[in-house]
Amino acid sequence: MAAAEGGGARGCPAVPLASGRSIPVLGLGTSHQGGYSHDAVVHALQKCGIRHIDTAKRYGCESLLQKAIKESGVKREDLWITTKLWHSDYGYENTKKACLESCERLGVEYLGLCRSIGVSNFLTSHLEQLKEDCVVTPHVNQVEYHPFQRPQELVDYCRSRDIVFEGYCPLAKGEALTHPSIIQLAKKYGRTPAQICIRWSIQNGIVTIPKSTKAERIQENCKVFDFNLREEDMEFLNAMNINRKLIHLTYPLWKG
């Protein structure tokens, strides 16, 4: 996973990395599933103040993002862009080549010369093996994170090694939006279930990247910096964890 620095969304704080750079705590996720919306990305950048975009070579939308970024008028230096390479790109020369190709598809000058390096879906065992094989400690580990899947031991391990934990799938593929307890909390705070989940994730210190192809949903997801969840409600949401993964991986190997 390769990333380059930029600023944050309106009211969005940034989390410092061991690389000396900072990553906006809220970003916009993209994917190879669920489609891609050019207009939604432009809206996120122009109207919502999003300055953190997450993508991957595998998603097949890097070149599409180039068009959206150009149309938005947002300067490259103001953007944090994360892309990810597939495991077939492992090895120094292959990685360098794939990184430069992603750079070209995204229409950016840096990523190929990575400013911050991360991994995705790594467990503690994977990170321990990486420590044996590599000199550089990854700056970020991006993993599934939502109220039903809160891998706290992994979060704690990452923090002990100064690895920022980034969570994807914060709405549990939409399942969290219909959970009675989350709906009840949303009514209590006068917010939406999505805002409750995203705020909970951010308050737990997780860099959070919800995905949407709808402008109105992205707008909603960004309005999470003008309220805080009470401690008892954070504890309640934390206790909802049932280690339920919704993204099933074949690589790297996960337990369960």
N, C-alpha and C positions, 0 to 999 in steps of 0.2 A: 504494500500500500504506500502510495507516495502522495505528498501534500505540499501545498505552498501557501504562504501566509497572506492574510487579508484582514480587514476589519470585521466588526460584528453587525448584526441587525440592529434596528432602532431599539435602544434600551437593552440590548443584548450584551452581557459581559463576555469576556474572553478568558479562557483557561490557559495559564502558562505551561509550556512544554519544556522538557529537558533540553531541547534543541535551542532554547533561548527565544523561541517564537511563541505566539499565542493563537489558540484556535477558538472561534466563536462557539459558545456553549449550545447554540441552537443552529441547526442547518436544515437544508432541504435534501431529502433522499431521493434518488432515482432508482429505477430497477428495470430488469428485462421482463418483469411480470406486471400486468396492470396497465400497460401502455405508457406513452410519453406524451406530454402536452407542452408544445412550444410556448403557447400563450401563458400557461400557468407558470413556467419558469421565468418568463419576462415579467409577469406580474409580481412574482416573488422578489425579484431583484429591484424593480422600479417602485413598486407600491408598498411592499412589506419591509423593505430594508434588509432582506436576506443577503448575507455576504459569505455564506458557507454552503457550498454545493458538494454533494457526495455522489460519486458515480463509480463505474468500473468498466474495464475493457469488455468484460463478459456481457454487460448490459446492452451494448451495441448502440449507445446514445451519445458517445463522446462528440462526434461530429455535429449532432443535433444541438448539443449544448453550446458548441462554438457559435452557432447562428444566434441562439437565444442571448448569449452573453454580449455579442456584438450589438444586437438590436436594443438591449437594455441600456447601453451607454455607460455601464459601470466599468470603471477603470480596472485593469488587471491587477494593479497593486492593491486594490481595495478588496480583492476577492481571496477567500480561502477555497481552494479546489482540492478535493481528494479523489484520486482514482485508484483502482486496485488491479493488480496483475493476476493472471491465473497461474496455477501451479506448474503449468507447462512452460512458463517463462522463467523458471528458477535457473540459477547459474549466472555468474557475473555478466558475461557477454549477452546472454539471452535477456536478462533483466534490463540491462542498459538499452538494448535495442527496443524492447517492448515499451519501456518508459518513454523513449524518444518518439515512438510511434503514437503513443497516447497523447503526448505533447502536441504532435502535429494535428491529430484529429480534433483536439480541444482548441487548437489555434493559439496556444500559449508558448512563451519562450522558456519558461521553467516549469518543471516537473521532472523532465529528463535529468536535469541536475537537481536532484531532490533536496528540498530544504528541511523537510521533516519526514521520517520514515516510520511506518506503522505496520501492524499485522491485523488480520481479521480472523475471528473465530478461533483464537488460540486459547487453549486451556493452560493451567499451570504447568502441566507436564511438557507441553509444546514450548512454553517460554523457558522452562528449565533447560530443555535440550538446546534451544537457541543460544542460551547463555554459554553453553559448552562449546558451541560451534562458531559463534560470532563475537566480534569485538564491540559492535554498536548495540546498545539496548534499544529496542523499539520505543518510539515516543508515544505511540497510541496502540491500544488493542480494541478493535471494534467487534462487539458481540451483541447478540440478541438480549434485550433488556426491557421488561415490562412488568406490571404487577404480578403476573402469574409465573414469571421467570426472572428471578432476581438472584444471580449467582454471586452472593456476597463474598464468599471465600476467594473467588477469582478477583473481584473488585479490590479486596484487601491486599491480595498478593501484588496486583498491579501497582497499587499505591505505595507498597513497601519498596518497590523498585523504581518509583518515579515514572511509571507508565500511566498515561491518562486513559481512563476507561471511557469508551464511546459506545452508546447504546443505539441499536437500530430496532425497528419494529416496536416502537414505544406504545402503540395502541393495540398490540396483540392481534394484528390483522383485522382490526375492527371489533374483536370479541369484547375488549374492555369497554367499548362504548355502550354496550347493552347490559353490562353487569349491574344488577340492582344496587349494590353498595356504592359503586362509582357514580351511578345516576343520582343516588341520594346525596353524595358529597357535592356533586355538581349543583344541585338545587340549593344546598346549604350555602355555597359560595357565590351563587348567581353566575355560574360559569357553565361551560359545556363539559361533557365527560372527557373529550379529547384534551381540553385545557387542563383538567385535573391530572390526567396521566402524564402529560408533558411537564407540568409544573412539579409533580412528584419526582419525576426522573431528574430534573434539573436541580431540585433541592437536595437530592441525594448525591449531588456532585458529579452527575453523569453528563457528558457531552451528548446531546440528544438530536437525532436526525429523523423526524417524522417524514413520511412520504405521502404526497398527494398530487393528483393531476388536475385538481379543481382549485381555481383561484380563491373562491370563497373559503374553502377548507384551509388553504395555506394562510390566508389572512387570519382566520380563527386560531390556527396553531401558533401564530406569532404573538398573540395577545396573552402572554403568560408572565410578563415582567412587572406587572402592577399589582400583584397580590402574592401572599404567601400562605401555604397550608400550615395549620397549627400542628404542634408537635404530636398531639394525640391522633390527628388524622394521618400524619406521616407514618406513625407507628402502625396504625390500622391498615394502611395500604401496604406497608412492608410485610405485614403478617399474612397478606393474601398470597404470598409466594407458594406455589405448589410444584416448583421445578418443572413447569410445563413448557417445553420447547415447541414452537410452531414452525420453525425453520429447521428442516432436517438435512444435515450435511453429510456428504460422502468424503469431504476433504476440508480441513484436517479431520481425523477420526475423533468423534465425540462419544462419550459414554451415553448410551440410551438414544 
